[in-house]
Amino acid sequence: ETGVTQTPRHLVMGMTNKKSLKCEQHLGHNAMYWYKQSAKKPLELMFVYSLEERVENNSVPSRFSPECPNSSHLFLHLHTLQPEDSALYLCASSQDLRSHEQYFGPGTRLTVT
Amino acid sequence: GENVEQHPSTLSVQEGDSAVIKCTYSDSASNYFPWYKQELGKRPQLIIDIRSNVGEKKDQRIAVTLNKTAKHFSLHITETQPEDSAVYFCAARDGTSYGKLTFGQGTILTVHP
């Protein structure tokens, strides 16, 4: 598959579980992003990585822990989440931080029970 | 930080009519304004964008206008078709080193055949 892929596409987890979301981009980009999309709210930027270095943590609770092992892969590790964390989590990439267009993945629909 | 307001939240038109979605932004240093279309269950996709040194840009049936003085920009869709039905998001890119995108709340556009 080309572009930006995310796995899993759907995830249901309990508040005490630990899970990880995975994003992979096949575009040769150097910047990657995590966004949260909740119902009736704007897309919220969570984290920004450039060349595997985190350049922004947008006041995200520590129960969300990102990891970027290389410029093609981005993870979001989840632990002790709350029901209000249920949302669509979107990954995006761009050529670099200066590039304008961001390409989005299909998202992971997360439900916290 | 940047604040982007988008109106209306829902818009219903008849096929063939025009649709206009408006956004305002707060940070005068913002320099790039993309519009994304998100069909139900799919990823957001860039449909058109405009930079701060341009007042208007057109691509077939869609156009975007920017008024830097008033800090607002608009999406215009002419000759709407049922396949234009989707959620449309505006965004503004600020002047930070990593160019953070702040999104509007989204507009649900429904085009009735």
Boltz contact constraints between the chains, C-beta under 6 A:
constraints:
  - contact:
      token1: [A, 42]
      token2: [B, 103]
      max_distance: 6.0
  - contact:
      token1: [A, 42]
      token2: [B, 105]
      max_distance: 6.0
  - contact:
      token1: [A, 43]
      token2: [B, 103]
      max_distance: 6.0
  - contact:
      token1: [A, 48]
      token2: [B, 98]
      max_distance: 6.0
  - contact:
      token1: [A, 55]
      token2: [B, 98]
      max_distance: 6.0
  - contact:
      token1: [A, 56]
      token2: [B, 98]
      max_distance: 6.0
  - contact:
      token1: [A, 97]
      token2: [B, 98]
      max_distance: 6.0
  - contact:
      token1: [A, 97]
      token2: [B, 99]
      max_distance: 6.0
  - contact:
      token1: [A, 100]
      token2: [B, 32]
      max_distance: 6.0
  - contact:
      token1: [A, 101]
      token2: [B, 46]
      max_distance: 6.0
  - contact:
      token1: [A, 104]
      token2: [B, 43]
      max_distance: 6.0
  - contact:
      token1: [A, 104]
      token2: [B, 44]
      max_distance: 6.0
  - contact:
      token1: [A, 106]
      token2: [B, 43]
      max_distance: 6.0
